Structures are given as C-alpha cells and as structure tokens.
Amino acid sequence: MKPAISILVVDDEESLLETLVQLLELEGYFVNTAPDGRVAIEMLQTLPFDLVLLDIMMPNIGGIEVLKYTKDQLPETEVIMLTAIHDVKTAVDCMKSGAYYYLTKPYQGDEVLGLVQRAMERKRLALQNKALRRQIAQIELPPNVVGAGESFLAMMDVAVRAAPTDSVVLIQGPSGTGKELVARFIHERSARAGQPFLAVNCASIPETLLESELFGHERGAFTDAKTAKQGLVEITDGGTLFLDEVAELPLAVQPKLLRFLQSGEFRRVGGNKNLKSNVRIISATNRDLEQEVAQRRFREDLYYRLNIVTLRAPALRDRRKDIPLLVEHFLKILAGAKDPKKLDSAALDLLMKHDWPGNIRELQNVIERAVMLSEDSTICIDDLALPVKTQSMRESVAADAGERKYAGSPISLDEIQRAHVEGVLNAVNWNKDLAAKILKISTRSLYEKIRTLHLKKPA
C-alpha cells in the first residue's frame, strides 16, 4: 500500500505555485503552498511534510534560511531547492546544508516528478534504516519460524490468512512465546512488507513519555522538548507498528490510540493540528484483556478495536513436539559455520519433560549456556542449567536412560560407555578405586573418563 505523501511548495511567484500544485496533485500527492519563507516556517511548525519544494529568492525569509531550519528541526523532511539563477556556489551551499537537489528554472514537469520520486525513495530507505537500528537495539527472537505441533500450526494458519489484509491483529500468549516473531511474520507477508516495521514495548517506557513516543510532540510541549519530534505512528507511515505488552497502556493514552485506530488521525503532544498516518497496528499481551476490561484497567471499546483478529501463541509446554526442532534450530544458529553440537538422548528427554515457564526464550537461553559449558561435541544432562526443582526429574531421566542403554540398543558407543561407567560408580557409591577394579582400568584412566564423560556424583 502506497502511503500518502505530503508536499509543501514555497515560491513567491503565484503562477509557478499553481503549475506545481496541478502537476503534483495529478500524481496523487497532497500539496500545500506558502508564498514566502516566513509562512513556510509557520506551516512546518504545525504540519508534517515529507518534502519541501523551496524557492531560494523570496521576500521576508529566504529559501536558504528555510532550508537550514527544516534540516535542523525536521531532518527527515527532504528539500529540493528551486531557483532562476544558476550559481555553482549557491548550489554547493544548498547541498551542504542538506538539500536533496538543486533545480534551476525553467524546468520540465517530468524532471520535477522524477526528482520528487527519488527524494521520497531516499526518505523511505532512511526510515527503514532507522527502523532497523531500533530493532537491532532490542533482543529479538530468531528470524525463522520453527514448529510443527498442532497448536503452533493452528496459530500460523490464522497468521497466514490475516497477513494480506489490513486488519488489526491481537496476539495473546505467555511471555517468551515469540509474539513479536509472529507479528513480523505477518508484516513480511503483507502488502506493507517494503515499509517500516517498528516494535515498542509499552511496559518499558515511562507512562509520562509513552504518549510522546507513540504520537510525537511539538517544540516546547514540555521542559525537554527543545525540538519537534515525530512519533512512532508517524515514522511508521505505510508500515506496521507492533505494540507489545499493550495491556500496560496508561488509561490516559488509551482513548488517543482508539481514535487513531478509528480514523487514522492523531495529534502530537502540545499540538493542535490533526495529523494522519496509514499504519497497521499489531498488538500483543500476556494478560487476559477481558479480565483487564472487567477490572476497569483497560477500555472495552479499545479492546474490541484491537481484537479484530486474535492469535493464540501457545506455551512451550503445550507444544512439546516442537522442542527437538527448536533445539536443532538454536544449535545451528549458535554453531555458525561450524558443525553444530548435538544433545544426547537423556538431555533431550529432560528438555521434553521440563515445564518451561519461560517458554521459547528460556529454552534458547538454556541451549546457549549448554553450548558454552559442554567440553565436547555432545551436550549431556549435566550441561543443562535448569532450576533445582528439576533435580529429581533429572535423576529420573538419567536412570531411565541408563536402563535403556544396553548392548545392542540403537545408541552410540559413547552413550553405552557413559551409562556403564556411571552405573558402576553409583553401584559402589563412587568409590573410585573399587570402580576402577571392576572396570579393569587404572584409577587415573577412570578420573579421565569421569572428566570427558561429564560424570558427577549425585547430591
């Protein structure tokens, strides 16, 4: 979807103004005009513009001064300078001050339109880069969608069908289940894929700053507002804004988000002009929003506006069949260009039986630590840094694994050796001299096997 582009044309020649307005409006641009630099600056202070077509020689305030003001206060607004005088020094000065281009009159209509299109492409790329920098600063889930369980596939089926539409989407589920990953999946498969995707955690921004973060503010709106600032809904025009932890929105901000969802209009903090932005909203929460509404902590009308399409992100304990796939995925990412490490069967059994209160994020952290702790290519139970409450489960899994590891079973020689050495040690209460005699190896060799097999005496 092509976002609306707003252009300010500034020239003291009325005939040229009319010509440019007709030319640009025929191409679908929204155009405002100003007869001189003073009026132009007043308009730039109150209305958002993507591009300014700016004459240099004007009464009151000249074009160079307007250019410098624009790039100082509104650096994301592109400026194309227009002049009847061809002067190399002036052209260089304009470019150094931040102008996108310097165009000498008379000019052809196609020449102007081509410049406008290229300037808007540069602005779009700059916004994408800004969005990317924001995302790099955040902790993100891996980019690939991984899973084959029934509950996971049911969620992704809804996501696939919702993606091509412009419907507002609400993703509900526990923390760490990959809700932002699903939101990005929807964005990348929508008509907005070439436009920015921005994520904001509503719980991580102080209540007093959240409205300014979302909708921007005008210069002087509050003590530290030394310049005007675009909000996320303005920066993301044409793209997707992901509101994580949306249940944390302050009650004072909720009606403003509701108004934006209903009309696409908003006001910057301290502003009195209605602005518009074409943004798709995807929100997420780990709370029960219906209960929040019942407790009067969340507006009912906003809940219904956010809840057009609902996705349920399942907890990891409800998609245990996906754990081996996720483990393999994380191991490949951590290995980079090297061969990935593997889990032995006992370690995988323990991961399958764990409750995973932290969901996918917790699993990813456990695997990352295990890769660092393990001293060889195979990760065993003792490499898994899981909570103490899983110790009895850990011992149970190890015992079960030991019982299954008999000669001729479909497991590796290393696993059989580990199970046998560990079984002998446990049988003699970890008397190493006696265990070495039973195994018919030297005590020194037994110590080496205990180290290489990562064996530990039960607590």
C-alpha positions in Angstrom: 0.0 0.0 0.0 1.4 3.4 -1.0 1.4 5.8 1.9 0.1 9.3 1.5 2.9 11.8 0.6 2.6 15.4 1.7 4.5 18.2 -0.1 4.9 21.9 0.7 5.7 24.1 -2.3 7.2 27.5 -1.4 7.5 30.2 -4.0 6.6 33.9 -4.3 5.5 33.5 -8.0 1.9 32.6 -7.9 1.9 31.2 -11.5 4.7 28.8 -10.6 2.9 27.7 -7.5 -0.3 26.9 -9.4 1.7 25.0 -12.1 3.5 22.9 -9.5 0.3 22.2 -7.5 -1.5 20.9 -10.6 1.4 18.8 -11.6 1.9 17.2 -8.2 -1.8 16.7 -7.4 -2.3 14.8 -10.7 0.3 12.3 -9.4 -1.7 11.8 -6.2 0.4 13.9 -3.8 -1.1 16.1 -1.1 0.1 19.6 -1.7 0.2 22.8 0.4 1.6 26.1 -0.6 3.4 29.0 1.0 4.1 32.4 -0.6 7.3 33.1 1.4 9.8 31.8 3.9 8.0 33.1 7.0 4.7 31.4 6.1 6.7 28.2 5.2 8.3 28.0 8.6 5.0 28.6 10.3 3.5 25.7 8.3 6.4 23.4 9.0 6.0 24.0 12.7 2.4 22.8 12.7 2.0 20.3 9.8 4.1 17.3 8.8 5.6 17.3 5.3 7.6 14.6 3.6 9.1 17.0 1.0 9.5 20.8 0.5 10.0 22.3 -2.9 11.7 25.6 -2.0 12.5 28.7 -4.0 15.7 30.4 -2.9 15.0 34.1 -3.7 11.9 35.2 -1.6 10.8 38.2 0.5 10.9 38.2 4.3 12.9 35.0 4.9 14.9 33.5 2.1 15.0 29.9 0.9 18.4 29.1 2.4 17.2 30.1 5.9 14.1 27.9 5.5 16.3 25.0 4.3 18.6 25.3 7.4 15.5 25.5 9.7 14.0 22.4 8.0 17.1 20.2 8.2 17.7 21.4 11.8 14.2 20.8 13.2 12.8 18.2 10.8 15.9 16.3 9.5 13.7 13.5 7.9 11.9 16.0 5.6 13.5 16.1 2.2 14.1 19.5 0.5 14.5 20.3 -3.2 15.7 23.9 -4.0 14.3 25.8 -6.9 15.9 28.9 -8.4 16.0 31.0 -11.5 19.7 31.7 -11.1 22.3 29.1 -11.9 25.1 29.6 -9.4 27.5 26.8 -8.6 28.5 28.2 -5.2 24.8 28.5 -4.2 24.1 25.0 -5.4 27.0 23.7 -3.3 25.9 25.6 -0.3 22.4 24.2 -0.6 23.7 20.6 -0.8 26.0 21.1 2.1 23.0 22.4 4.2 21.1 19.2 3.5 19.1 19.8 0.3 18.4 16.7 -1.7 18.8 18.5 -5.0 19.2 22.0 -6.6 16.9 22.6 -9.7 17.3 25.6 -12.0 14.3 27.2 -13.6 12.8 26.7 -16.1 12.3 23.0 -15.5 10.3 20.3 -17.1 7.4 18.6 -15.4 8.9 15.1 -15.8 12.1 16.4 -14.3 10.3 17.6 -11.2 8.3 14.4 -10.8 11.4 12.3 -11.2 13.2 14.3 -8.5 10.3 14.0 -6.2 10.1 10.2 -6.6 13.8 9.8 -6.0 13.7 12.0 -2.9 10.8 10.0 -1.5 12.7 6.8 -2.2 15.6 8.1 -0.2 13.3 9.1 2.7 11.8 5.6 2.6 15.2 4.0 2.8 16.2 6.3 5.6 13.1 5.3 7.6 13.8 1.7 7.0 17.4 2.1 8.3 16.0 3.9 11.3 13.6 1.1 12.0 16.4 -1.4 11.6 18.6 0.4 14.1 15.7 0.4 16.6 15.3 -3.4 16.1 19.0 -4.2 16.4 18.9 -2.4 19.8 16.3 -4.8 21.0 16.6 -8.5 22.0 14.9 -10.4 19.2 13.8 -14.0 18.6 15.5 -15.9 15.8 14.2 -14.9 12.3 13.0 -18.3 11.2 9.6 -19.7 12.1 10.1 -23.2 13.7 7.4 -25.6 14.7 5.2 -28.5 13.6 2.9 -29.0 16.5 -0.9 -28.8 16.2 -1.4 -25.7 18.4 1.5 -23.8 16.7 0.3 -24.6 13.2 -3.2 -23.5 14.1 -1.9 -20.1 15.1 0.2 -19.8 12.0 -2.7 -20.7 9.8 -4.6 -17.7 11.1 -1.5 -15.5 10.7 -1.1 -16.5 7.1 -4.7 -15.7 6.3 -4.6 -12.4 8.2 -1.3 -11.2 6.7 -2.5 -10.0 3.3 -5.3 -7.9 4.9 -5.0 -4.6 6.7 -6.9 -6.0 9.8 -5.8 -5.1 13.3 -4.3 -8.2 15.0 -4.1 -9.1 18.6 -1.6 -11.8 19.7 -2.2 -13.3 23.1 0.1 -15.7 24.9 2.6 -16.0 27.7 5.9 -14.1 27.7 8.7 -15.7 25.7 6.4 -17.5 23.1 7.6 -15.5 20.1 4.7 -13.0 19.7 7.0 -10.4 18.1 8.2 -13.1 15.7 4.7 -13.8 14.6 4.0 -10.0 14.2 7.0 -9.7 11.9 5.9 -12.8 10.0 2.5 -11.1 9.3 4.2 -7.8 8.3 6.6 -9.5 5.9 3.8 -11.3 4.1 1.6 -8.3 3.8 1.5 -5.5 1.1 3.4 -3.4 3.6 6.5 -5.6 3.6 8.6 -2.9 1.9 7.7 -0.4 4.5 9.0 0.0 8.2 8.2 -2.5 10.9 8.7 -1.0 14.4 8.2 -2.6 17.8 7.6 -0.8 21.0 7.3 -2.4 24.5 4.6 -0.4 26.2 5.8 -1.7 29.6 9.4 -0.4 29.1 8.5 3.3 28.6 7.6 5.5 31.5 3.9 6.5 31.5 4.7 10.2 31.1 6.7 9.6 27.9 4.6 6.9 26.2 2.2 9.3 24.5 5.1 11.3 23.1 6.8 8.1 21.9 3.7 7.0 20.1 2.4 10.3 18.7 5.3 12.7 18.9 5.5 16.2 20.4 5.8 19.8 19.3 8.6 22.1 20.3 8.0 23.4 23.8 5.3 20.8 24.6 7.2 20.1 27.9 10.5 21.1 29.5 12.9 18.9 27.5 11.0 19.3 24.2 13.6 21.6 22.5 12.6 20.5 19.0 9.6 18.9 17.4 9.7 15.1 17.3 7.9 12.6 15.1 6.2 9.7 17.0 6.2 6.1 16.0 2.9 6.2 14.2 4.3 9.0 12.0 7.6 7.3 11.4 5.9 4.0 10.5 3.6 5.6 8.0 2.7 2.9 5.4 4.2 0.2 7.6 3.3 -1.8 10.7 3.6 -0.8 14.3 3.8 -3.6 16.9 2.6 -2.7 20.4 4.0 -5.3 22.8 2.5 -5.5 26.3 -0.4 -3.4 25.1 -2.2 -4.1 28.4 0.3 -1.7 30.1 -1.0 1.3 28.1 -2.0 4.0 30.6 -5.7 4.8 30.7 -4.9 8.4 29.6 -3.3 7.2 26.4 -5.9 4.5 25.5 -8.6 6.9 24.1 -5.9 8.5 21.8 -4.9 5.1 20.5 -8.6 4.3 20.0 -9.1 7.5 18.0 -6.1 6.7 15.8 -7.4 3.2 15.2 -10.8 4.5 14.2 -9.7 7.4 12.0 -6.0 7.3 11.4 -5.8 10.7 12.9 -3.7 11.9 15.9 -2.2 14.9 17.5 1.3 15.4 18.7 1.7 16.3 22.4 1.4 20.0 22.6 -0.1 20.3 19.1 -3.5 21.5 18.0 -3.5 20.1 14.4 -4.9 16.8 13.4 -2.3 14.7 11.6 -2.9 11.4 9.7 -0.8 8.3 9.2 -1.5 5.0 7.5 -0.2 2.4 9.9 -1.3 -1.2 10.6 -1.4 -2.0 14.3 -0.5 -5.4 15.6 -0.6 -5.7 19.4 0.4 -8.4 21.9 -0.2 -9.1 25.6 0.4 -11.9 28.1 -2.6 -10.8 30.1 -6.3 -11.7 29.8 -7.6 -8.4 28.3 -11.2 -9.4 29.0 -10.3 -9.6 32.7 -8.5 -6.3 32.4 -11.7 -4.7 31.0 -13.7 -6.2 33.8 -11.3 -4.7 36.3 -11.6 -1.3 34.5 -7.9 -1.3 33.8 -8.5 -1.4 30.0 -11.1 0.3 27.9 -13.7 -2.0 26.5 -14.1 -0.1 23.2 -10.3 -0.2 22.7 -10.2 -4.0 23.4 -12.8 -4.6 20.6 -10.9 -2.4 18.2 -7.6 -4.3 18.9 -9.4 -7.7 18.8 -10.4 -7.8 15.1 -8.2 -10.9 14.5 -6.9 -12.8 17.5 -4.0 -15.2 17.5 -3.2 -17.5 20.5 0.5 -18.1 21.0 0.8 -21.5 22.7 3.1 -22.0 25.7 6.1 -24.3 25.1 4.7 -26.9 27.4 1.7 -27.2 25.0 3.9 -27.8 22.0 6.5 -30.3 23.4 6.8 -32.0 20.0 8.4 -28.8 18.7 11.2 -28.9 21.3 13.6 -31.1 19.2 13.0 -28.8 16.2 13.7 -25.7 18.3 16.8 -27.2 19.9 18.2 -28.1 16.5 17.4 -24.6 15.2 19.2 -22.9 18.1 22.2 -25.3 17.9 22.6 -24.4 14.2 22.4 -20.7 14.8 25.0 -20.9 17.6 27.4 -23.0 15.6 27.6 -20.5 12.7 29.8 -22.0 10.0 30.9 -24.9 12.3 29.3 -28.3 12.8 26.5 -27.9 15.4 26.7 -29.7 18.7 24.2 -32.4 19.5 22.2 -33.5 22.6 22.4 -37.0 23.9 19.0 -38.7 24.4 18.9 -38.2 28.2 19.4 -34.4 27.8 16.7 -34.2 25.2 14.4 -36.3 27.5 14.9 -33.8 30.3 14.2 -30.9 28.0 11.0 -32.6 26.9 9.8 -33.1 30.5 10.7 -29.6 31.8 7.7 -27.2 32.4 9.3 -24.2 30.6 7.8 -21.3 32.5 9.9 -19.0 30.4 8.8 -20.7 27.1 10.9 -20.4 23.9 13.1 -17.7 25.4 14.0 -19.9 28.3 14.8 -22.8 26.0 17.0 -20.7 23.9 19.0 -19.4 26.9 19.4 -23.0 28.2 20.8 -24.2 24.9 23.1 -21.2 24.6 24.5 -21.9 28.1 24.8 -25.6 27.4 26.8 -25.0 24.2 29.3 -22.9 26.2 29.5 -25.3 29.2 29.9 -28.6 27.2 33.5 -29.5 26.5 32.9 -31.8 23.5 30.5 -32.1 20.6 27.7 -33.7 22.7 25.6 -32.0 25.3 24.7 -34.1 28.3 22.3 -33.6 31.2 25.0 -32.0 33.4 25.5 -29.3 30.8 21.9 -28.2 31.1 21.5 -25.3 33.6 17.9 -25.9 34.7 16.3 -25.0 38.0 17.0 -27.0 41.2 13.4 -28.2 41.2 14.1 -30.4 38.2 16.8 -32.3 40.0 14.6 -35.3 40.8 13.4 -35.3 37.2 17.0 -35.1 36.1 17.9 -38.2 38.2 14.8 -40.0 36.9 15.6 -39.3 33.3 19.2 -40.3 33.8 18.1 -43.6 35.5 15.6 -44.3 32.7 18.3 -43.5 30.1 20.7 -45.8 31.9 18.2 -48.7 31.9 17.6 -48.3 28.1 21.3 -48.2 27.3 22.1 -51.8 27.0 24.4 -53.5 24.4 22.6 -53.8 21.1 20.2 -50.9 21.7 20.2 -48.3 18.9 22.6 -45.8 20.6 26.2 -44.8 20.2 29.2 -46.5 21.9 29.9 -43.2 23.8 26.4 -43.3 25.3 26.8 -47.0 26.3 30.2 -46.3 27.8 28.8 -43.3 29.8 25.9 -45.3 31.1 28.1 -48.2 32.1 30.8 -46.2 33.9 28.1 -44.1 35.7 26.2 -47.2 36.7 29.3 -48.8 38.2 30.2 -45.7 40.1 26.7 -45.4 41.5 26.7 -49.0 42.5 29.9 -48.6 44.6 28.8 -45.2 46.0 31.5 -43.5 43.9 34.4 -45.5 45.4 36.8 -44.8 42.5 39.4 -47.3 43.4 36.8 -50.1 43.6 35.1 -48.9 40.4 38.4 -48.9 38.6 39.0 -52.5 39.6 35.5 -53.6 38.4 36.0 -51.7 35.1 39.5 -53.2 34.8 41.1 -49.8 34.2 43.6 -47.7 36.2 42.3 -45.2 38.7 43.9 -42.5 36.6 42.0 -43.6 33.5 38.8 -43.6 35.5 39.4 -40.0 36.5 39.9 -39.1 32.9 36.7 -40.8 31.9 34.8 -39.0 34.6 36.1 -35.7 33.2 35.5 -36.5 29.5 32.1 -38.1 30.1 31.0 -35.2 32.3 30.0 -37.5 35.2 29.1 -36.1 38.6 28.3 -37.8 41.9 24.6 -37.4 42.8 24.0 -34.8 45.5 
